Amino acid sequence: MIRKPRQSGNNPLTTSYLQVIAHYHAKPGNGDQVSRLLAELAEATRTESANLYYEYFRSPADPNHFVILEKYRDADGLTAHRESAHFQHLGFGTIIPLLDRRMVESHWVEAQAA
């Protein structure tokens, strides 16, 4: 499925942001369930005021491997996301127990002069 990125009204070239890249590896047999739950989590996360972008991708070579790309206005936005009711329930409470492993990185992206 091809998804059109949500327009944030901010040009990422002129606005600094926090880029989060997560790799989720579902336990064998849990890929479809993780995919459904990520769809719910994505929908809820996109309503957060500090979220600029949230998409997830499932590997065609390994259906248990997901890459999640997230952008937040700042580190406080990521903290608010992690503390949100939907992430506590769907992320920590439901998705993470279905994973074999996960890796999450965050990188500050500086604005470029216009």
Secondary structure as UniProt FT lines:
FT   TURN            12..14
FT   STRAND          17..26
FT   TURN            28..29
FT   HELIX           31..45
FT   TURN            46..47
FT   TURN            49..50
FT   STRAND          51..58
FT   TURN            63..64
FT   STRAND          65..72
FT   HELIX           75..83
FT   HELIX           85..86
FT   HELIX           87..95
FT   HELIX           96..98
FT   STRAND          99..109
//
